[in-house]
Amino acid sequence: MIDHSKPLADELARIGITSVTHVASLTNTEQHFNALIDALAPQGKLALIDDRRPWTWCR
């Protein structure tokens, strides 16, 4: 279990996880996008259900 009030990478490392194969982002994707992508394994899957806005923030 991770503490979602702390940085994602730090919390995943604390429990021995270097990457994840699936991410579901349900809200505030813009705020967390870089951390989610950094945690995602190569060929990993990203699912978004979020507020409808232009993706001007996506890298």
Stockholm file with secondary structure:
# STOCKHOLM 1.0

chainA/1-59         MIDHSKPLADELARIGITSVTHVASLTNTEQHFNALIDALAPQGKLALIDDRRPWTWCR
#=GR chainA/1-59 SS CCCTTSCHHHHHHHTTCCCEEEEEECSCHHHHHHHHHHHEEEEEEEEECCCCCCCTTCC
#=GC SS_cons        CCCTTSCHHHHHHHTTCCCEEEEEECSCHHHHHHHHHHHEEEEEEEEECCCCCCCTTCC
//
